[in-house]
């Protein structure tokens, strides 16, 4: 089973260079873990209702992270 992170970040202003999340990631405001895609989507939906996200100053990302081995 894959786990997910829901990340709320500040939007970086465009400065003419390429955006590279590996070398200079956007500043994180909130990080929440979820055990299923459905749960992650519900959390992301709640974040998307925030005024700063709706105004384009923050963004929401859903990231799949490592697989969890099923027991049993």
Order of alpha helices (4+ residues) and beta strands (2+ residues): beta-beta-alpha-alpha-beta
